[in-house]
Amino acid sequence: MDFNLPADLVAYLAELDAFIAAEITPLEQANDNIRFFDHRREWARTDFENGGLPRHEWEDLLIEATRRADRAGHWRFSAPGTYGGKDGSNLWMAVIREHFAAKGLGLHNDLQNEHSIVGNFPFVAMFEHFGTPEQQKEFIFGGFERTRRTAFGLTEPDHGSDATHMETRAVPETRDGVPGWRIDGEKMWTTGMHMATHCATFARTSGDPGDARGITCLLVPNPSPGLVIEEYLWTFNMPTDHPRVSFTNVWVPDSAVLGPIGGGLAIAQSFVHQNRIRQAASSLGAAAYCIEESVRYARERKPFGHDLARNQAIQFPLVELATQAEMLRLLIRKTAWQMDHLDHKAIERELSDKVSMCNYWANRLCCEAADRAMQVHGGIGYSRHKAFEHIYRHHRRYRITEGSEEIQMRKVAGFLFGYMGPKKTQFG
């Protein structure tokens, strides 16, 4: 058993650091771009007069950073080689994401917009597994070329975590001699619709409310007649690109169906494990940043003539956080390594409880570490001149999105008590 990181992974981290220093940090410092990361960040990023959407200048900067990373061969690292990537593994992606987040805020990695110079592309896996050759060409290559961007329309206003009771319906309907589907309903938190060319819209096409089968994914062009972005929901962490979207008599042809009719929930679950383990690694890295910054500050700050760090009230909470971070790091890397040695379906059957453990605990740990960092730093920690409030506000959402921590704990309980997973045969 060897707990050392592979030598080529360590070398790649050094290569990424050198690229950041040569290309990304100078871009971050140019033209007052630092305003997007210093105490002005929320105002600089948010167009408050335009629904709270991200400002164009902010999104243009992120695109320029990823273009530079793509030219250097880093942005598509996690994608299959067929699409110009390097088939980056889950272990490597977890280590890279932790490494980046541990650096603090910066243009190299800002997950408020799911931005990183080493990108995460869940829709590649979705279209690879479920798309037709025509859809793969259009949406995978188009995604990398930025001619296609797909939003995800699953959650509904009255049915958050429970997709099986969704009220959006799609019924077969032929128009002008072309067979297709009419869609009516409403979606919530449809992130990225302000830039999306399509919305992967999940709708019930058969079965009864509560059935896992009978839900179909349809690729709805944006804009389409009857598709309306009703409002952008302002959140704890601005800017927002999370709208409520309505569908009224929206029609798409049969070619818009993604995957098997009635098998849409399998598509919705197709990339959650990759997303969750990488998200967990990012939260761990952000937690490590908060812990290390607190330790450094406590050694430098000298109230009453002594290091702040000499006080056990400062030491012990940080000791507990550092201990949890060390244990979590091992579980994340072990789980990511195991994911790399299982096929897609086996991960769901055998390992999804460990992925959920990593995710819900990392997100909670990050929030606790950011809160403790504010307390250790005192007034300046509470201000926007430090990154802790931003880290807390951003990572707090991960305790709800990508499956709330309660949903993920329920998954762990299902495996633990044998309602699902490998133990199921023990209890009958």
Stockholm file with secondary structure:
# STOCKHOLM 1.0

chainA/1-428         MDFNLPADLVAYLAELDAFIAAEITPLEQANDNIRFFDHRREWARTDFENGGLPRHEWEDLLIEATRRADRAGHWRFSAPGTYGGKDGSNLWMAVIREHFAAKGLGLHNDLQNEHSIVGNFPFVAMFEHFGTPEQQKEFIFGGFERTRRTAFGLTEPDHGSDATHMETRAVPETRDGVPGWRIDGEKMWTTGMHMATHCATFARTSGDPGDARGITCLLVPNPSPGLVIEEYLWTFNMPTDHPRVSFTNVWVPDSAVLGPIGGGLAIAQSFVHQNRIRQAASSLGAAAYCIEESVRYARERKPFGHDLARNQAIQFPLVELATQAEMLRLLIRKTAWQMDHLDHKAIERELSDKVSMCNYWANRLCCEAADRAMQVHGGIGYSRHKAFEHIYRHHRRYRITEGSEEIQMRKVAGFLFGYMGPKKTQFG
#=GR chainA/1-428 SS CCCSCCHHHHHHHHHHHHHIIIIIHHHHHGGGGGGGTSTTHHHHHEETTTTTEECHHHHHHHHHHHHHHHHTTCTTTTSCGGGTCCCCCHHHHHHHHHHHHTTCSSTTEEGGGTEESSCCCHHHHHHHHHCCHHHHIIIIIHHHTTSCCEEEECCBTTBSSCGGGCCCEEEEEEETTEEEEEEEEEESCCTTTTTCSEEEEEEECSSCTTCSSSEEEEEEESSCTTEEEEEECCCSSSSCCCEEEEEEEEEEEGGGEESSTTBHHHHHTTTHHHHHHHHHHHHHHHHHHHHHHHHHHHHHCCGGGSCGGGSHHHHHHHHHHHHHHHHHHHHHHHHHHHHHTSCHHHHHHHTHHHHHHHHHHHHHHHHHHHHHHHHHHTHHHHSTTSSHHHHHHHHHGGGTTTSCHHHHHHHHHHHHTTSSSTTHHHHC
#=GC SS_cons         CCCSCCHHHHHHHHHHHHHIIIIIHHHHHGGGGGGGTSTTHHHHHEETTTTTEECHHHHHHHHHHHHHHHHTTCTTTTSCGGGTCCCCCHHHHHHHHHHHHTTCSSTTEEGGGTEESSCCCHHHHHHHHHCCHHHHIIIIIHHHTTSCCEEEECCBTTBSSCGGGCCCEEEEEEETTEEEEEEEEEESCCTTTTTCSEEEEEEECSSCTTCSSSEEEEEEESSCTTEEEEEECCCSSSSCCCEEEEEEEEEEEGGGEESSTTBHHHHHTTTHHHHHHHHHHHHHHHHHHHHHHHHHHHHHCCGGGSCGGGSHHHHHHHHHHHHHHHHHHHHHHHHHHHHHTSCHHHHHHHTHHHHHHHHHHHHHHHHHHHHHHHHHHTHHHHSTTSSHHHHHHHHHGGGTTTSCHHHHHHHHHHHHTTSSSTTHHHHC
//
